[in-house]
Every structure is written in C-alpha cells, then in structure tokens.
Amino acid sequence: MQQTYNVKCMMCGRGAGYVRAGRFQQLVSAPRLVQRNRRSHCGSCGGNVYLEAEDSPLVPPAITVLADRRASRAS
Ligand SMILES: [Zn+2]
C-alpha cells in the first residue's frame, strides 16, 4: 500500500500537488513550486510547504521529514 500526501502551503493553504511513493506530482491548476535552498516553496506566496497525509489529518513528524527528503531528491 502506498501512502499519498497532499503538498500544501503553510502560508496561504494552497494545494500544490501530492507525493506518492516518494515522487512529487504537480497539480495542473496549481502554481509551480519554487526551489530555494534545496527546499520547495509555494509558487504563489513563497511560503514553506508541508505534507499532509491524504487519509489522515495527522502526520507523524518523522514521516513528514522522510517524505520531504524523498521529494527534494526526486526534483
Ligand atoms: Zn502559499
């Protein structure tokens, strides 16, 4: 079973896409993420983005960090 995470902006709350099996998929309707300091930022406001598990409101921090590293390496 593969966990899917929504990628959302902390600042404006926009969804930018999702991560599935460690790969980021951009939403067609969303602004492109901006790469800065080897991290992804919201393409709309420049805020930090975070991962939110699609089937759960809470994501353990360790899983968030791991998924974020995979997403960074893939991009
Ligand atoms: Zn934003």
N, CA, C, O and the ligand as a Tripos MOL2 file, in Angstrom:
@<TRIPOS>MOLECULE
protein
  301   299    76     0     0
PROTEIN
NO_CHARGES

@<TRIPOS>ATOM
      1 N           0.8500   -1.1940    0.0000 N.3       1 MET1
      2 CA          0.0000    0.0000    0.0000 C.3       1 MET1
      3 C           0.8800    1.2370    0.0000 C.2       1 MET1
      4 O           1.8340    1.3280    0.7720 O.2       1 MET1
      5 N           0.5630    2.1750   -0.8550 N.am      2 GLN2
      6 CA          1.3600    3.3860   -0.9660 C.3       2 GLN2
      7 C           0.6170    4.5680   -0.3700 C.2       2 GLN2
      8 O          -0.5360    4.8450   -0.7010 O.2       2 GLN2
      9 N           1.3220    5.2550    0.5220 N.am      3 GLN3
     10 CA          0.7390    6.4270    1.1590 C.3       3 GLN3
     11 C           0.8260    7.6280    0.2220 C.2       3 GLN3
     12 O           1.8440    7.8510   -0.4330 O.2       3 GLN3
     13 N          -0.2420    8.3800    0.1720 N.am      4 THR4
     14 CA         -0.2430    9.6010   -0.6220 C.3       4 THR4
     15 C          -0.3470   10.8000    0.3130 C.2       4 THR4
     16 O          -1.1370   10.8080    1.2570 O.2       4 THR4
     17 N           0.4730   11.8160    0.0270 N.am      5 TYR5
     18 CA          0.4480   13.0390    0.8210 C.3       5 TYR5
     19 C           0.0770   14.2190   -0.0590 C.2       5 TYR5
     20 O           0.5560   14.3560   -1.1850 O.2       5 TYR5
     21 N          -0.7820   15.0610    0.4760 N.am      6 ASN6
     22 CA         -1.0360   16.3280   -0.2000 C.3       6 ASN6
     23 C           0.0770   17.2990    0.1550 C.2       6 ASN6
     24 O           0.5070   17.3510    1.3070 O.2       6 ASN6
     25 N           0.5470   18.0660   -0.8160 N.am      7 VAL7
     26 CA          1.5380   19.1080   -0.5570 C.3       7 VAL7
     27 C           0.7980   20.4300   -0.4660 C.2       7 VAL7
     28 O           0.1730   20.8790   -1.4270 O.2       7 VAL7
     29 N           0.8800   21.0440    0.7080 N.am      8 LYS8
     30 CA          0.1400   22.2840    0.9410 C.3       8 LYS8
     31 C           1.0530   23.3760    1.4590 C.2       8 LYS8
     32 O           2.1130   23.1070    2.0250 O.2       8 LYS8
     33 N           0.6270   24.6080    1.2570 N.am      9 CYS9
     34 CA          1.3950   25.7570    1.7140 C.3       9 CYS9
     35 C           0.9860   26.1340    3.1350 C.2       9 CYS9
     36 O          -0.2000   26.1880    3.4620 O.2       9 CYS9
     37 N           1.9990   26.3950    3.9800 N.am     10 MET10
     38 CA          1.7140   26.8010    5.3570 C.3      10 MET10
     39 C           1.1320   28.2140    5.4110 C.2      10 MET10
     40 O           0.3740   28.5500    6.3210 O.2      10 MET10
     41 N           1.4900   29.0230    4.4410 N.am     11 MET11
     42 CA          1.1210   30.4350    4.4940 C.3      11 MET11
     43 C          -0.2830   30.6820    3.9420 C.2      11 MET11
     44 O          -1.1240   31.2800    4.6140 O.2      11 MET11
     45 N          -0.5280   30.2250    2.7300 N.am     12 CYS12
     46 CA         -1.8060   30.5490    2.0920 C.3      12 CYS12
     47 C          -2.7370   29.3400    2.0030 C.2      12 CYS12
     48 O          -3.9060   29.4770    1.6430 O.2      12 CYS12
     49 N          -2.2150   28.1570    2.3310 N.am     13 GLY13
     50 CA         -3.0670   26.9830    2.3660 C.3      13 GLY13
     51 C          -3.3710   26.3660    1.0150 C.2      13 GLY13
     52 O          -4.1660   25.4300    0.9270 O.2      13 GLY13
     53 N          -2.7460   26.8790   -0.0470 N.am     14 ARG14
     54 CA         -2.9830   26.3090   -1.3690 C.3      14 ARG14
     55 C          -2.3950   24.9020   -1.4610 C.2      14 ARG14
     56 O          -1.3530   24.6130   -0.8730 O.2      14 ARG14
     57 N          -3.0710   24.0390   -2.1990 N.am     15 GLY15
     58 CA         -2.5130   22.7370   -2.5040 C.3      15 GLY15
     59 C          -1.6660   22.8580   -3.7570 C.2      15 GLY15
     60 O          -2.1170   23.4140   -4.7590 O.2      15 GLY15
     61 N          -0.4380   22.3430   -3.7130 N.am     16 ALA16
     62 CA          0.4540   22.4580   -4.8690 C.3      16 ALA16
     63 C           0.5040   21.1660   -5.6690 C.2      16 ALA16
     64 O           0.8320   21.1710   -6.8560 O.2      16 ALA16
     65 N           0.1760   20.0610   -5.0120 N.am     17 GLY17
     66 CA          0.2520   18.7730   -5.6650 C.3      17 GLY17
     67 C           0.2280   17.6980   -4.6030 C.2      17 GLY17
     68 O          -0.3070   17.8960   -3.5120 O.2      17 GLY17
     69 N           0.8190   16.5400   -4.9340 N.am     18 TYR18
     70 CA          0.8520   15.4670   -3.9590 C.3      18 TYR18
     71 C           2.1010   14.6180   -4.1670 C.2      18 TYR18
     72 O           2.7240   14.6300   -5.2290 O.2      18 TYR18
     73 N           2.4400   13.8830   -3.1180 N.am     19 VAL19
     74 CA          3.5760   12.9720   -3.1780 C.3      19 VAL19
     75 C           3.0540   11.5520   -3.0460 C.2      19 VAL19
     76 O           2.3410   11.2280   -2.0960 O.2      19 VAL19
     77 N           3.4110   10.7120   -4.0010 N.am     20 ARG20
     78 CA          3.0160    9.3110   -3.9510 C.3      20 ARG20
     79 C           4.2570    8.4770   -4.2000 C.2      20 ARG20
     80 O           4.9640    8.6750   -5.1880 O.2      20 ARG20
     81 N           4.5150    7.5440   -3.2990 N.am     21 ALA21
     82 CA          5.6850    6.6770   -3.4040 C.3      21 ALA21
     83 C           6.9730    7.4870   -3.5630 C.2      21 ALA21
     84 O           7.8770    7.1030   -4.3040 O.2      21 ALA21
     85 N           7.0370    8.6210   -2.8480 N.am     22 GLY22
     86 CA          8.2470    9.4310   -2.8470 C.3      22 GLY22
     87 C           8.4130   10.3170   -4.0600 C.2      22 GLY22
     88 O           9.4380   10.9830   -4.2010 O.2      22 GLY22
     89 N           7.4240   10.3400   -4.9430 N.am     23 ARG23
     90 CA          7.5290   11.1870   -6.1410 C.3      23 ARG23
     91 C           6.4820   12.2900   -6.0950 C.2      23 ARG23
     92 O           5.3110   12.0440   -5.8060 O.2      23 ARG23
     93 N           6.9190   13.4970   -6.3820 N.am     24 PHE24
     94 CA          6.0150   14.6370   -6.3640 C.3      24 PHE24
     95 C           5.2650   14.7600   -7.6830 C.2      24 PHE24
     96 O           5.8540   14.6780   -8.7610 O.2      24 PHE24
     97 N           3.9750   14.9560   -7.5780 N.am     25 GLN25
     98 CA          3.1400   15.1770   -8.7610 C.3      25 GLN25
     99 C           2.5060   16.5450   -8.6450 C.2      25 GLN25
    100 O           1.7750   16.8210   -7.6930 O.2      25 GLN25
    101 N           2.7810   17.3920   -9.6000 N.am     26 GLN26
    102 CA          2.2440   18.7530   -9.5830 C.3      26 GLN26
    103 C           0.7860   18.7580  -10.0030 C.2      26 GLN26
    104 O           0.3900   18.0550  -10.9320 O.2      26 GLN26
    105 N          -0.0050   19.5570   -9.3090 N.am     27 LEU27
    106 CA         -1.3760   19.7630   -9.7630 C.3      27 LEU27
    107 C          -1.3650   20.7000  -10.9640 C.2      27 LEU27
    108 O          -0.6490   21.7010  -10.9760 O.2      27 LEU27
    109 N          -2.1530   20.3730  -11.9590 N.am     28 VAL28
    110 CA         -2.1830   21.1810  -13.1750 C.3      28 VAL28
    111 C          -2.6410   22.6060  -12.8620 C.2      28 VAL28
    112 O          -2.1650   23.5680  -13.4660 O.2      28 VAL28
    113 N          -3.5600   22.7270  -11.9220 N.am     29 SER29
    114 CA         -4.1580   24.0290  -11.6270 C.3      29 SER29
    115 C          -3.3180   24.8700  -10.6710 C.2      29 SER29
    116 O          -3.6080   26.0490  -10.4690 O.2      29 SER29
    117 N          -2.2780   24.2740  -10.0790 N.am     30 ALA30
    118 CA         -1.5080   24.9810   -9.0460 C.3      30 ALA30
    119 C          -0.2820   25.6810   -9.6310 C.2      30 ALA30
    120 O           0.2580   25.2340  -10.6430 O.2      30 ALA30
    121 N           0.1610   26.7670   -9.0100 N.am     31 PRO31
    122 CA          1.4040   27.4060   -9.4370 C.3      31 PRO31
    123 C           2.5910   26.4890   -9.1430 C.2      31 PRO31
    124 O           2.5770   25.7340   -8.1710 O.2      31 PRO31
    125 N           3.6120   26.5630   -9.9870 N.am     32 ARG32
    126 CA          4.7890   25.7130   -9.8000 C.3      32 ARG32
    127 C           5.4710   26.0290   -8.4800 C.2      32 ARG32
    128 O           5.5570   27.1860   -8.0680 O.2      32 ARG32
    129 N           5.9580   24.9720   -7.8190 N.am     33 LEU33
    130 CA          6.7340   25.1730   -6.6040 C.3      33 LEU33
    131 C           8.0670   25.8300   -6.9470 C.2      33 LEU33
    132 O           8.6520   25.5680   -7.9980 O.2      33 LEU33
    133 N           8.5330   26.6800   -6.0490 N.am     34 VAL34
    134 CA          9.8150   27.3500   -6.2320 C.3      34 VAL34
    135 C          10.8720   26.6190   -5.4020 C.2      34 VAL34
    136 O          10.6670   26.3440   -4.2200 O.2      34 VAL34
    137 N          12.0070   26.3070   -6.0410 N.am     35 GLN35
    138 CA         13.1000   25.6580   -5.3220 C.3      35 GLN35
    139 C          14.0320   26.7290   -4.7720 C.2      35 GLN35
    140 O          14.5710   27.5440   -5.5210 O.2      35 GLN35
    141 N          14.2150   26.7180   -3.4560 N.am     36 ARG36
    142 CA         15.1100   27.6880   -2.8210 C.3      36 ARG36
    143 C          15.7970   27.0040   -1.6390 C.2      36 ARG36
    144 O          15.1380   26.3870   -0.8020 O.2      36 ARG36
    145 N          17.1190   27.1170   -1.5770 N.am     37 ASN37
    146 CA         17.8810   26.4500   -0.5200 C.3      37 ASN37
    147 C          17.5530   24.9620   -0.4590 C.2      37 ASN37
    148 O          17.4240   24.3830    0.6200 O.2      37 ASN37
    149 N          17.4230   24.3610   -1.6240 N.am     38 ARG38
    150 CA         17.1640   22.9340   -1.7790 C.3      38 ARG38
    151 C          15.8550   22.5130   -1.1340 C.2      38 ARG38
    152 O          15.6800   21.3410   -0.8010 O.2      38 ARG38
    153 N          14.9520   23.4330   -0.9570 N.am     39 ARG39
    154 CA         13.6280   23.1100   -0.4380 C.3      39 ARG39
    155 C          12.5650   23.6840   -1.3580 C.2      39 ARG39
    156 O          12.8160   24.6160   -2.1210 O.2      39 ARG39
    157 N          11.3870   23.1150   -1.2700 N.am     40 SER40
    158 CA         10.2930   23.5950   -2.1050 C.3      40 SER40
    159 C           9.5030   24.6760   -1.3740 C.2      40 SER40
    160 O           9.2580   24.5850   -0.1710 O.2      40 SER40
    161 N           9.1120   25.6950   -2.1250 N.am     41 HIS41
    162 CA          8.2980   26.7590   -1.5550 C.3      41 HIS41
    163 C           7.0900   26.9940   -2.4540 C.2      41 HIS41
    164 O           7.1020   26.6850   -3.6450 O.2      41 HIS41
    165 N           6.0560   27.5480   -1.8490 N.am     42 CYS42
    166 CA          4.8170   27.8260   -2.5710 C.3      42 CYS42
    167 C           5.0820   28.7300   -3.7710 C.2      42 CYS42
    168 O           5.7580   29.7510   -3.6450 O.2      42 CYS42
    169 N           4.5520   28.3580   -4.9300 N.am     43 GLY43
    170 CA          4.7290   29.1650   -6.1220 C.3      43 GLY43
    171 C           3.8660   30.4110   -6.1240 C.2      43 GLY43
    172 O           4.0400   31.2890   -6.9690 O.2      43 GLY43
    173 N           2.9520   30.4900   -5.1970 N.am     44 SER44
    174 CA          2.0580   31.6330   -5.1390 C.3      44 SER44
    175 C           2.5680   32.7070   -4.1730 C.2      44 SER44
    176 O           2.6570   33.8800   -4.5360 O.2      44 SER44
    177 N           2.9050   32.3000   -2.9300 N.am     45 CYS45
    178 CA          3.2920   33.2970   -1.9210 C.3      45 CYS45
    179 C           4.7180   33.0930   -1.4240 C.2      45 CYS45
    180 O           5.2270   33.9330   -0.6810 O.2      45 CYS45
    181 N           5.3800   32.0000   -1.8110 N.am     46 GLY46
    182 CA          6.7590   31.7580   -1.3760 C.3      46 GLY46
    183 C           6.8670   31.1270   -0.0020 C.2      46 GLY46
    184 O           7.9720   30.9720    0.5190 O.2      46 GLY46
    185 N           5.7440   30.7600    0.5950 N.am     47 GLY47
    186 CA          5.7540   30.1470    1.9200 C.3      47 GLY47
    187 C           6.2590   28.7140    1.8800 C.2      47 GLY47
    188 O           6.3260   28.0900    0.8220 O.2      47 GLY47
    189 N           6.6130   28.2040    3.0570 N.am     48 ASN48
    190 CA          7.0290   26.8110    3.1470 C.3      48 ASN48
    191 C           5.8440   25.8990    2.8750 C.2      48 ASN48
    192 O           4.7010   26.2260    3.1970 O.2      48 ASN48
    193 N           6.1340   24.7540    2.2790 N.am     49 VAL49
    194 CA          5.0800   23.7790    2.0510 C.3      49 VAL49
    195 C           5.2530   22.6120    3.0120 C.2      49 VAL49
    196 O           6.3540   22.3640    3.5040 O.2      49 VAL49
    197 N           4.1840   21.9080    3.2730 N.am     50 TYR50
    198 CA          4.2360   20.7470    4.1490 C.3      50 TYR50
    199 C           3.4150   19.6310    3.5330 C.2      50 TYR50
    200 O           2.6050   19.8440    2.6310 O.2      50 TYR50
    201 N           3.6530   18.4310    4.0500 N.am     51 LEU51
    202 CA          2.9320   17.2660    3.5510 C.3      51 LEU51
    203 C           1.8240   16.8970    4.5140 C.2      51 LEU51
    204 O           2.0130   16.8900    5.7310 O.2      51 LEU51
    205 N           0.6820   16.5950    3.9610 N.am     52 GLU52
    206 CA         -0.4590   16.1950    4.7630 C.3      52 GLU52
    207 C          -0.9670   14.8640    4.2480 C.2      52 GLU52
    208 O          -1.3120   14.7380    3.0730 O.2      52 GLU52
    209 N          -1.0140   13.8760    5.1180 N.am     53 ALA53
    210 CA         -1.4850   12.5680    4.6880 C.3      53 ALA53
    211 C          -2.9090   12.6690    4.1760 C.2      53 ALA53
    212 O          -3.7700   13.2960    4.7930 O.2      53 ALA53
    213 N          -3.1360   12.0420    3.0410 N.am     54 GLU54
    214 CA         -4.4270   12.2020    2.3960 C.3      54 GLU54
    215 C          -5.5550   11.5570    3.1890 C.2      54 GLU54
    216 O          -6.6890   12.0370    3.1760 O.2      54 GLU54
    217 N          -5.2380   10.4770    3.8720 N.am     55 ASP55
    218 CA         -6.3040    9.7550    4.5730 C.3      55 ASP55
    219 C          -6.2810    9.9820    6.0770 C.2      55 ASP55
    220 O          -6.9800    9.2910    6.8180 O.2      55 ASP55
    221 N          -5.4820   10.9450    6.5360 N.am     56 SER56
    222 CA         -5.4060   11.2180    7.9600 C.3      56 SER56
    223 C          -5.0660   12.6800    8.1940 C.2      56 SER56
    224 O          -4.2590   13.2470    7.4570 O.2      56 SER56
    225 N          -5.6620   13.3040    9.2030 N.am     57 PRO57
    226 CA         -5.3580   14.7160    9.4720 C.3      57 PRO57
    227 C          -4.0110   14.9130   10.1710 C.2      57 PRO57
    228 O          -3.4920   16.0290   10.2000 O.2      57 PRO57
    229 N          -3.4400   13.8440   10.7340 N.am     58 LEU58
    230 CA         -2.1890   13.9740   11.4760 C.3      58 LEU58
    231 C          -1.0840   13.1630   10.8170 C.2      58 LEU58
    232 O          -1.2770   11.9930   10.4880 O.2      58 LEU58
    233 N           0.0780   13.7870   10.6240 N.am     59 VAL59
    234 CA          1.2350   13.1030   10.0840 C.3      59 VAL59
    235 C           2.3550   13.1310   11.1240 C.2      59 VAL59
    236 O           2.7710   14.2120   11.5430 O.2      59 VAL59
    237 N           2.8470   11.9770   11.5440 N.am     60 PRO60
    238 CA          3.9860   11.9750   12.4750 C.3      60 PRO60
    239 C           5.1570   12.7340   11.8600 C.2      60 PRO60
    240 O           5.4470   12.5410   10.6800 O.2      60 PRO60
    241 N           5.8420   13.5930   12.6210 N.am     61 PRO61
    242 CA          6.9230   14.4230   12.0740 C.3      61 PRO61
    243 C           7.9970   13.6090   11.3670 C.2      61 PRO61
    244 O           8.5210   14.0520   10.3460 O.2      61 PRO61
    245 N           8.3360   12.4370   11.8780 N.am     62 ALA62
    246 CA          9.3910   11.6290   11.2670 C.3      62 ALA62
    247 C           9.0180   11.2420    9.8410 C.2      62 ALA62
    248 O           9.8660   11.2530    8.9480 O.2      62 ALA62
    249 N           7.7730   10.9080    9.6310 N.am     63 ILE63
    250 CA          7.3210   10.5280    8.2950 C.3      63 ILE63
    251 C           7.3340   11.7440    7.3740 C.2      63 ILE63
    252 O           7.6780   11.6340    6.1980 O.2      63 ILE63
    253 N           6.9640   12.8830    7.9030 N.am     64 THR64
    254 CA          6.9560   14.1070    7.1060 C.3      64 THR64
    255 C           8.3550   14.4280    6.6090 C.2      64 THR64
    256 O           8.5400   14.7560    5.4370 O.2      64 THR64
    257 N           9.3450   14.3340    7.4970 N.am     65 VAL65
    258 CA         10.7290   14.6440    7.1280 C.3      65 VAL65
    259 C          11.2230   13.6660    6.0840 C.2      65 VAL65
    260 O          11.8500   14.0660    5.1040 O.2      65 VAL65
    261 N          10.9470   12.3900    6.2830 N.am     66 LEU66
    262 CA         11.4090   11.3670    5.3470 C.3      66 LEU66
    263 C          10.8110   11.6020    3.9620 C.2      66 LEU66
    264 O          11.5200   11.5520    2.9570 O.2      66 LEU66
    265 N           9.5240   11.8530    3.9160 N.am     67 ALA67
    266 CA          8.8530   12.0740    2.6380 C.3      67 ALA67
    267 C           9.3660   13.3550    1.9750 C.2      67 ALA67
    268 O           9.4900   13.4270    0.7530 O.2      67 ALA67
    269 N           9.6620   14.3590    2.7970 N.am     68 ASP68
    270 CA         10.1520   15.6200    2.2640 C.3      68 ASP68
    271 C          11.5210   15.4350    1.6350 C.2      68 ASP68
    272 O          11.7980   16.0080    0.5810 O.2      68 ASP68
    273 N          12.3800   14.6440    2.2640 N.am     69 ARG69
    274 CA         13.7070   14.3760    1.7030 C.3      69 ARG69
    275 C          13.5840   13.6450    0.3780 C.2      69 ARG69
    276 O          14.2920   13.9580   -0.5790 O.2      69 ARG69
    277 N          12.6940   12.6800    0.3220 N.am     70 ARG70
    278 CA         12.4950   11.9410   -0.9390 C.3      70 ARG70
    279 C          12.0120   12.8740   -2.0230 C.2      70 ARG70
    280 O          12.4710   12.7960   -3.1620 O.2      70 ARG70
    281 N          11.0890   13.7580   -1.6830 N.am     71 ALA71
    282 CA         10.5280   14.7000   -2.6520 C.3      71 ALA71
    283 C          11.6140   15.6400   -3.1530 C.2      71 ALA71
    284 O          11.6520   15.9680   -4.3390 O.2      71 ALA71
    285 N          12.4990   16.0780   -2.2590 N.am     72 SER72
    286 CA         13.5620   17.0020   -2.6500 C.3      72 SER72
    287 C          14.5460   16.3290   -3.6080 C.2      72 SER72
    288 O          14.9900   16.9290   -4.5870 O.2      72 SER72
    289 N          14.8740   15.0840   -3.3110 N.am     73 ARG73
    290 CA         15.8530   14.3740   -4.1250 C.3      73 ARG73
    291 C          15.2920   14.0870   -5.5200 C.2      73 ARG73
    292 O          16.0260   14.0870   -6.5090 O.2      73 ARG73
    293 N          13.9930   13.8440   -5.5820 N.am     74 ALA74
    294 CA         13.3690   13.4840   -6.8600 C.3      74 ALA74
    295 C          13.2460   14.6850   -7.7840 C.2      74 ALA74
    296 O          13.1460   14.5300   -9.0010 O.2      74 ALA74
    297 N          13.2520   15.8900   -7.2050 N.am     75 SER75
    298 CA         13.0240   17.0680   -8.0340 C.3      75 SER75
    299 C          14.3210   17.6900   -8.5130 C.2      75 SER75
    300 O          14.2980   18.6940   -9.2250 O.2      75 SER75
    301 ZN          1.4260   29.9340   -0.4230 Zn       76 ZN76
@<TRIPOS>BOND
     1     1     2 1
     2     2     3 1
     3     3     4 2
     4     3     5 am
     5     5     6 1
     6     6     7 1
     7     7     8 2
     8     7     9 am
     9     9    10 1
    10    10    11 1
    11    11    12 2
    12    11    13 am
    13    13    14 1
    14    14    15 1
    15    15    16 2
    16    15    17 am
    17    17    18 1
    18    18    19 1
    19    19    20 2
    20    19    21 am
    21    21    22 1
    22    22    23 1
    23    23    24 2
    24    23    25 am
    25    25    26 1
    26    26    27 1
    27    27    28 2
    28    27    29 am
    29    29    30 1
    30    30    31 1
    31    31    32 2
    32    31    33 am
    33    33    34 1
    34    34    35 1
    35    35    36 2
    36    35    37 am
    37    37    38 1
    38    38    39 1
    39    39    40 2
    40    39    41 am
    41    41    42 1
    42    42    43 1
    43    43    44 2
    44    43    45 am
    45    45    46 1
    46    46    47 1
    47    47    48 2
    48    47    49 am
    49    49    50 1
    50    50    51 1
    51    51    52 2
    52    51    53 am
    53    53    54 1
    54    54    55 1
    55    55    56 2
    56    55    57 am
    57    57    58 1
    58    58    59 1
    59    59    60 2
    60    59    61 am
    61    61    62 1
    62    62    63 1
    63    63    64 2
    64    63    65 am
    65    65    66 1
    66    66    67 1
    67    67    68 2
    68    67    69 am
    69    69    70 1
    70    70    71 1
    71    71    72 2
    72    71    73 am
    73    73    74 1
    74    74    75 1
    75    75    76 2
    76    75    77 am
    77    77    78 1
    78    78    79 1
    79    79    80 2
    80    79    81 am
    81    81    82 1
    82    82    83 1
    83    83    84 2
    84    83    85 am
    85    85    86 1
    86    86    87 1
    87    87    88 2
    88    87    89 am
    89    89    90 1
    90    90    91 1
    91    91    92 2
    92    91    93 am
    93    93    94 1
    94    94    95 1
    95    95    96 2
    96    95    97 am
    97    97    98 1
    98    98    99 1
    99    99   100 2
   100    99   101 am
   101   101   102 1
   102   102   103 1
   103   103   104 2
   104   103   105 am
   105   105   106 1
   106   106   107 1
   107   107   108 2
   108   107   109 am
   109   109   110 1
   110   110   111 1
   111   111   112 2
   112   111   113 am
   113   113   114 1
   114   114   115 1
   115   115   116 2
   116   115   117 am
   117   117   118 1
   118   118   119 1
   119   119   120 2
   120   119   121 am
   121   121   122 1
   122   122   123 1
   123   123   124 2
   124   123   125 am
   125   125   126 1
   126   126   127 1
   127   127   128 2
   128   127   129 am
   129   129   130 1
   130   130   131 1
   131   131   132 2
   132   131   133 am
   133   133   134 1
   134   134   135 1
   135   135   136 2
   136   135   137 am
   137   137   138 1
   138   138   139 1
   139   139   140 2
   140   139   141 am
   141   141   142 1
   142   142   143 1
   143   143   144 2
   144   143   145 am
   145   145   146 1
   146   146   147 1
   147   147   148 2
   148   147   149 am
   149   149   150 1
   150   150   151 1
   151   151   152 2
   152   151   153 am
   153   153   154 1
   154   154   155 1
   155   155   156 2
   156   155   157 am
   157   157   158 1
   158   158   159 1
   159   159   160 2
   160   159   161 am
   161   161   162 1
   162   162   163 1
   163   163   164 2
   164   163   165 am
   165   165   166 1
   166   166   167 1
   167   167   168 2
   168   167   169 am
   169   169   170 1
   170   170   171 1
   171   171   172 2
   172   171   173 am
   173   173   174 1
   174   174   175 1
   175   175   176 2
   176   175   177 am
   177   177   178 1
   178   178   179 1
   179   179   180 2
   180   179   181 am
   181   181   182 1
   182   182   183 1
   183   183   184 2
   184   183   185 am
   185   185   186 1
   186   186   187 1
   187   187   188 2
   188   187   189 am
   189   189   190 1
   190   190   191 1
   191   191   192 2
   192   191   193 am
   193   193   194 1
   194   194   195 1
   195   195   196 2
   196   195   197 am
   197   197   198 1
   198   198   199 1
   199   199   200 2
   200   199   201 am
   201   201   202 1
   202   202   203 1
   203   203   204 2
   204   203   205 am
   205   205   206 1
   206   206   207 1
   207   207   208 2
   208   207   209 am
   209   209   210 1
   210   210   211 1
   211   211   212 2
   212   211   213 am
   213   213   214 1
   214   214   215 1
   215   215   216 2
   216   215   217 am
   217   217   218 1
   218   218   219 1
   219   219   220 2
   220   219   221 am
   221   221   222 1
   222   222   223 1
   223   223   224 2
   224   223   225 am
   225   225   226 1
   226   226   227 1
   227   227   228 2
   228   227   229 am
   229   229   230 1
   230   230   231 1
   231   231   232 2
   232   231   233 am
   233   233   234 1
   234   234   235 1
   235   235   236 2
   236   235   237 am
   237   237   238 1
   238   238   239 1
   239   239   240 2
   240   239   241 am
   241   241   242 1
   242   242   243 1
   243   243   244 2
   244   243   245 am
   245   245   246 1
   246   246   247 1
   247   247   248 2
   248   247   249 am
   249   249   250 1
   250   250   251 1
   251   251   252 2
   252   251   253 am
   253   253   254 1
   254   254   255 1
   255   255   256 2
   256   255   257 am
   257   257   258 1
   258   258   259 1
   259   259   260 2
   260   259   261 am
   261   261   262 1
   262   262   263 1
   263   263   264 2
   264   263   265 am
   265   265   266 1
   266   266   267 1
   267   267   268 2
   268   267   269 am
   269   269   270 1
   270   270   271 1
   271   271   272 2
   272   271   273 am
   273   273   274 1
   274   274   275 1
   275   275   276 2
   276   275   277 am
   277   277   278 1
   278   278   279 1
   279   279   280 2
   280   279   281 am
   281   281   282 1
   282   282   283 1
   283   283   284 2
   284   283   285 am
   285   285   286 1
   286   286   287 1
   287   287   288 2
   288   287   289 am
   289   289   290 1
   290   290   291 1
   291   291   292 2
   292   291   293 am
   293   293   294 1
   294   294   295 1
   295   295   296 2
   296   295   297 am
   297   297   298 1
   298   298   299 1
   299   299   300 2
@<TRIPOS>SUBSTRUCTURE
     1 MET1         2 RESIDUE 1 A MET
     2 GLN2         6 RESIDUE 1 A GLN
     3 GLN3        10 RESIDUE 1 A GLN
     4 THR4        14 RESIDUE 1 A THR
     5 TYR5        18 RESIDUE 1 A TYR
     6 ASN6        22 RESIDUE 1 A ASN
     7 VAL7        26 RESIDUE 1 A VAL
     8 LYS8        30 RESIDUE 1 A LYS
     9 CYS9        34 RESIDUE 1 A CYS
    10 MET10       38 RESIDUE 1 A MET
    11 MET11       42 RESIDUE 1 A MET
    12 CYS12       46 RESIDUE 1 A CYS
    13 GLY13       50 RESIDUE 1 A GLY
    14 ARG14       54 RESIDUE 1 A ARG
    15 GLY15       58 RESIDUE 1 A GLY
    16 ALA16       62 RESIDUE 1 A ALA
    17 GLY17       66 RESIDUE 1 A GLY
    18 TYR18       70 RESIDUE 1 A TYR
    19 VAL19       74 RESIDUE 1 A VAL
    20 ARG20       78 RESIDUE 1 A ARG
    21 ALA21       82 RESIDUE 1 A ALA
    22 GLY22       86 RESIDUE 1 A GLY
    23 ARG23       90 RESIDUE 1 A ARG
    24 PHE24       94 RESIDUE 1 A PHE
    25 GLN25       98 RESIDUE 1 A GLN
    26 GLN26      102 RESIDUE 1 A GLN
    27 LEU27      106 RESIDUE 1 A LEU
    28 VAL28      110 RESIDUE 1 A VAL
    29 SER29      114 RESIDUE 1 A SER
    30 ALA30      118 RESIDUE 1 A ALA
    31 PRO31      122 RESIDUE 1 A PRO
    32 ARG32      126 RESIDUE 1 A ARG
    33 LEU33      130 RESIDUE 1 A LEU
    34 VAL34      134 RESIDUE 1 A VAL
    35 GLN35      138 RESIDUE 1 A GLN
    36 ARG36      142 RESIDUE 1 A ARG
    37 ASN37      146 RESIDUE 1 A ASN
    38 ARG38      150 RESIDUE 1 A ARG
    39 ARG39      154 RESIDUE 1 A ARG
    40 SER40      158 RESIDUE 1 A SER
    41 HIS41      162 RESIDUE 1 A HIS
    42 CYS42      166 RESIDUE 1 A CYS
    43 GLY43      170 RESIDUE 1 A GLY
    44 SER44      174 RESIDUE 1 A SER
    45 CYS45      178 RESIDUE 1 A CYS
    46 GLY46      182 RESIDUE 1 A GLY
    47 GLY47      186 RESIDUE 1 A GLY
    48 ASN48      190 RESIDUE 1 A ASN
    49 VAL49      194 RESIDUE 1 A VAL
    50 TYR50      198 RESIDUE 1 A TYR
    51 LEU51      202 RESIDUE 1 A LEU
    52 GLU52      206 RESIDUE 1 A GLU
    53 ALA53      210 RESIDUE 1 A ALA
    54 GLU54      214 RESIDUE 1 A GLU
    55 ASP55      218 RESIDUE 1 A ASP
    56 SER56      222 RESIDUE 1 A SER
    57 PRO57      226 RESIDUE 1 A PRO
    58 LEU58      230 RESIDUE 1 A LEU
    59 VAL59      234 RESIDUE 1 A VAL
    60 PRO60      238 RESIDUE 1 A PRO
    61 PRO61      242 RESIDUE 1 A PRO
    62 ALA62      246 RESIDUE 1 A ALA
    63 ILE63      250 RESIDUE 1 A ILE
    64 THR64      254 RESIDUE 1 A THR
    65 VAL65      258 RESIDUE 1 A VAL
    66 LEU66      262 RESIDUE 1 A LEU
    67 ALA67      266 RESIDUE 1 A ALA
    68 ASP68      270 RESIDUE 1 A ASP
    69 ARG69      274 RESIDUE 1 A ARG
    70 ARG70      278 RESIDUE 1 A ARG
    71 ALA71      282 RESIDUE 1 A ALA
    72 SER72      286 RESIDUE 1 A SER
    73 ARG73      290 RESIDUE 1 A ARG
    74 ALA74      294 RESIDUE 1 A ALA
    75 SER75      298 RESIDUE 1 A SER
    76 ZN76       301 GROUP 0 **** ****
